[in-house]
């Protein structure tokens, strides 16, 4: 049986902190809404256990009362849709996170 051909697409990954906001709304929610409005078929939000970066170490405290953990938003779509939202994503995230794109083969 022949393998189905792969399709070349672009993966957008945005890493921010869980409590980051944009215009008073949770940044992750705003990003998801932007992707939906742009016609991106899906996205996944993952909360990390800990991490570190330019804004210091992010981890849950012993009592779990102060949680501002790294949060990752990932989506895969065609290059046109990703480029359509990328400028707006950059404005929303600013210097408060990490944005990467990479070409991927989707099967």
VEXSE-256143 format. One line per field, with one value per residue: x, y, z of N, C-alpha, C, CB in turn; residue number from 0; residue in one letter. Coordinates in steps of 0.02 Angstrom, whole numbers, plus 50000, padded with zeros to 5 digits. Glycine has a CB too. Example, Ala and Ser with C-alpha at 12.3 -4.5 7.8 and 13.67 -1.06 7.14 Angstrom:
! VEXSE-256143
n_xx	c(50660|50642) .
n_yy	c(49716|49888) .
n_zz	c(50390|50354) .
ca_xx	c(50615|50684) .
ca_yy	c(49775|49947) .
ca_zz	c(50390|50357) .
c_xx	c(50660|50645) .
c_yy	c(49835|50002) .
c_zz	c(50390|50394) .
cb_xx	c(50565|50704) .
cb_yy	c(49776|49970) .
cb_zz	c(50452|50286) .
num	c(0|1) .
residuo	c(a|s) .
//
This chain:
! VEXSE-256143
n_xx	c(50042|50030|50105|50016|50036|50137|50098|50163|50175|50157|50214|50164|50224|50196|50258|50216|50178|50060|49978|49990|49927|49826|49769|49689|49633|49652|49800|49819|49688|49653|49744|49699|49571|49605|49670|49564|49475|49551|49537|49612|49626|49639|49710|49825|49839|49959|50008|50156|50265|50371|50496|50619|50675|50698|50622|50644|50634|50503|50386|50280|50236|50271|50149|50063|49996|50034|50038|50111|50144|50243|50160|50107|50059|50013|50000|49961|49962|49923|50048|50004|49897|49962|50056|49967|49920|50034|50097|50007|50010|50141|50131|50044|50112|50236|50383|50366|50370|50402|50409|50398|50419|50407|50438|50342|50306|50152|50052) .
n_yy	c(49942|50109|50253|50396|50555|50686|50848|51008|51119|51255|51271|51360|51419|51483|51545|51594|51668|51600|51697|51810|51954|52037|52190|52186|52059|51879|51829|51706|51668|51772|51749|51622|51657|51745|51656|51570|51660|51687|51575|51464|51292|51227|51229|51202|51217|51210|51186|51210|51126|51191|51319|51431|51594|51753|51826|51768|51627|51512|51431|51323|51368|51295|51277|51289|51406|51518|51524|51545|51487|51431|51439|51361|51390|51307|51284|51217|51260|51315|51409|51537|51569|51571|51673|51776|51800|51820|51947|52013|51927|51948|52081|52066|51981|52041|52082|51988|51852|51703|51674|51560|51493|51355|51250|51108|50935|50870|50729) .
n_zz	c(50000|49956|50030|50087|50008|50079|50146|50132|50263|50384|50548|50687|50836|50994|51142|51299|51460|51576|51638|51559|51474|51349|51307|51423|51421|51436|51360|51293|51262|51175|51071|51026|50980|50876|50787|50756|50692|50580|50507|50535|50559|50683|50850|50984|51159|51281|51447|51529|51647|51707|51676|51602|51558|51477|51567|51687|51803|51788|51882|51978|52143|52306|52373|52270|52248|52176|52016|51867|51742|51599|51444|51300|51136|50995|50820|50659|50492|50324|50235|50195|50282|50406|50387|50374|50503|50578|50596|50680|50790|50832|50875|50984|51072|51088|51176|51271|51257|51159|50988|50859|50695|50584|50444|50408|50373|50339|50364) .
ca_xx	c(50000|50070|50095|49987|50087|50136|50084|50208|50137|50197|50195|50174|50228|50200|50269|50205|50161|49988|49942|50000|49865|49828|49711|49648|49606|49706|49834|49807|49620|49655|49779|49654|49518|49637|49681|49498|49450|49592|49521|49658|49580|49645|49769|49830|49870|49990|50038|50217|50276|50417|50539|50653|50689|50717|50584|50660|50612|50431|50369|50228|50266|50259|50078|50024|49955|50056|50056|50116|50188|50247|50102|50127|50006|50041|49954|49991|49917|49959|50092|49967|49859|50008|50084|49912|49912|50099|50110|49964|50036|50201|50109|50013|50162|50290|50444|50347|50366|50442|50369|50438|50385|50449|50404|50332|50270|50092|50030) .
ca_yy	c(50000|50170|50304|50458|50608|50735|50916|51055|51171|51294|51266|51420|51405|51543|51529|51652|51645|51589|51757|51866|51981|52085|52234|52165|51991|51830|51827|51642|51671|51818|51715|51571|51692|51769|51599|51547|51709|51683|51514|51409|51238|51205|51249|51168|51255|51165|51220|51175|51118|51244|51343|51494|51636|51822|51853|51729|51557|51503|51366|51326|51368|51235|51271|51294|51466|51567|51486|51584|51440|51438|51414|51354|51386|51281|51270|51202|51281|51332|51467|51599|51585|51588|51740|51823|51815|51826|52017|52027|51887|51983|52140|52045|51950|52090|52052|51947|51781|51676|51654|51526|51459|51306|51210|51039|50892|50844|50668) .
ca_zz	c(50000|49950|50082|50060|50003|50133|50126|50165|50299|50431|50619|50726|50908|51035|51212|51343|51527|51583|51660|51513|51449|51294|51313|51479|51413|51436|51295|51260|51234|51119|51017|50999|50941|50814|50743|50732|50645|50520|50472|50552|50577|50752|50889|51049|51213|51329|51504|51548|51719|51727|51622|51617|51500|51491|51624|51747|51810|51797|51912|52030|52210|52345|52390|52210|52251|52127|51956|51805|51706|51527|51408|51230|51087|50933|50766|50594|50439|50263|50244|50187|50343|50460|50374|50383|50575|50612|50616|50738|50846|50856|50913|51046|51117|51100|51203|51328|51241|51105|50930|50808|50640|50550|50394|50429|50328|50371|50331) .
c_xx	c(50044|50053|50062|50040|50081|50120|50129|50167|50184|50169|50213|50172|50237|50206|50263|50195|50085|49949|49953|49933|49878|49763|49661|49618|49664|49735|49819|49738|49618|49689|49734|49600|49545|49646|49615|49471|49487|49579|49570|49615|49585|49709|49767|49866|49895|50020|50098|50224|50324|50459|50576|50666|50707|50682|50594|50634|50537|50419|50313|50262|50243|50184|50033|49980|49973|50081|50054|50164|50191|50186|50119|50064|50037|49985|49993|49940|49958|49996|50054|49929|49905|50036|50031|49905|49978|50113|50070|49989|50097|50182|50082|50064|50217|50353|50430|50343|50412|50395|50416|50391|50434|50407|50400|50296|50211|50067|49958) .
c_yy	c(50063|50219|50365|50512|50657|50804|50962|51111|51207|51285|51332|51400|51471|51522|51594|51625|51644|51653|51818|51888|52028|52125|52209|52096|51941|51822|51762|51642|51716|51785|51662|51603|51717|51712|51573|51594|51707|51619|51457|51353|51214|51230|51211|51214|51205|51206|51179|51173|51171|51265|51405|51530|51706|51852|51810|51658|51557|51434|51376|51327|51306|51224|51275|51356|51517|51530|51533|51547|51456|51405|51416|51348|51363|51269|51254|51221|51296|51398|51533|51618|51605|51658|51794|51845|51833|51898|52034|51989|51923|52044|52120|52020|52000|52056|52005|51873|51763|51654|51620|51499|51410|51270|51138|51000|50862|50784|50654) .
c_zz	c(50000|50007|50051|50057|50061|50103|50166|50197|50347|50501|50653|50800|50944|51108|51252|51414|51534|51599|51615|51484|51389|51297|51366|51474|51414|51365|51258|51228|51172|51059|50985|50957|50875|50764|50715|50679|50578|50480|50483|50583|50649|50784|50955|51098|51264|51385|51527|51624|51747|51668|51645|51553|51522|51552|51687|51745|51822|51824|51962|52098|52248|52359|52328|52207|52197|52065|51896|51760|51632|51494|51334|51187|51022|50883|50703|50541|50377|50274|50239|50250|50401|50449|50384|50456|50609|50636|50678|50800|50875|50897|50981|51096|51135|51123|51261|51312|51183|51050|50881|50754|50610|50498|50418|50373|50366|50330|50347) .
cb_xx	c(49952|50057|50162|49926|50080|50205|50009|50260|50077|50199|50230|50119|50286|50137|50339|50143|50193|49976|49962|50050|49828|49837|49676|49594|49566|49680|49909|49813|49571|49691|49843|49623|49490|49705|49717|49449|49454|49665|49518|49715|49591|49642|49771|49869|49820|50043|49987|50278|50304|50462|50499|50718|50629|50702|50510|50633|50650|50391|50432|50179|50247|50297|50059|49981|49961|50111|50009|50139|50164|50313|50037|50173|49968|50080|49906|50011|49876|49911|50148|49918|49817|50066|50112|49846|49881|50154|50092|49891|50055|50245|50055|49962|50193|50267|50492|50281|50295|50488|50333|50479|50358|50480|50440|50291|50317|50036|50073) .
cb_yy	c(49999|50204|50323|50481|50646|50737|50934|51084|51140|51369|51205|51475|51356|51590|51495|51695|51691|51537|51774|51846|52019|52049|52242|52213|51984|51761|51835|51584|51696|51884|51682|51529|51750|51802|51542|51542|51779|51688|51527|51432|51180|51130|51327|51101|51307|51120|51229|51210|51049|51221|51358|51481|51638|51865|51857|51764|51521|51514|51334|51265|51432|51238|51325|51233|51498|51613|51426|51659|51369|51407|51456|51292|51455|51215|51329|51125|51343|51337|51466|51592|51524|51536|51743|51792|51757|51804|52065|52009|51815|52004|52179|51990|51888|52141|52107|51969|51761|51617|51716|51468|51510|51256|51214|51036|50836|50899|50609) .
cb_zz	c(50061|49882|50116|50103|49936|50170|50137|50115|50337|50411|50654|50710|50924|51025|51224|51320|51582|51636|51729|51456|51504|51224|51246|51486|51347|51462|51304|51311|51286|51138|51043|51057|50982|50830|50781|50791|50675|50537|50400|50602|50532|50756|50900|51042|51245|51295|51562|51516|51732|51785|51559|51656|51453|51430|51608|51807|51869|51730|51946|52024|52249|52410|52439|52202|52319|52156|51947|51819|51717|51500|51424|51220|51079|50945|50754|50588|50461|50202|50193|50129|50364|50464|50302|50359|50610|50566|50559|50722|50823|50797|50874|51032|51084|51152|51226|51353|51224|51129|50897|50839|50586|50601|50325|50495|50299|50377|50351) .
num	c(0|1|2|3|4|5|6|7|8|9|10|11|12|13|14|15|16|17|18|19|20|21|22|23|24|25|26|27|28|29|30|31|32|33|34|35|36|37|38|39|40|41|42|43|44|45|46|47|48|49|50|51|52|53|54|55|56|57|58|59|60|61|62|63|64|65|66|67|68|69|70|71|72|73|74|75|76|77|78|79|80|81|82|83|84|85|86|87|88|89|90|91|92|93|94|95|96|97|98|99|100|101|102|103|104|105|106) .
residuo	c(x|x|x|x|x|x|x|x|x|x|x|x|x|x|x|x|x|x|x|x|x|x|x|x|x|x|x|x|x|x|x|x|x|x|x|x|x|x|x|x|x|x|x|x|x|x|x|x|x|x|x|x|x|x|x|x|x|x|x|x|x|x|x|x|x|x|x|x|x|x|x|x|x|x|x|x|x|x|x|x|x|x|x|x|x|x|x|x|x|x|x|x|x|x|x|x|x|x|x|x|x|x|x|x|x|x|x) .
//
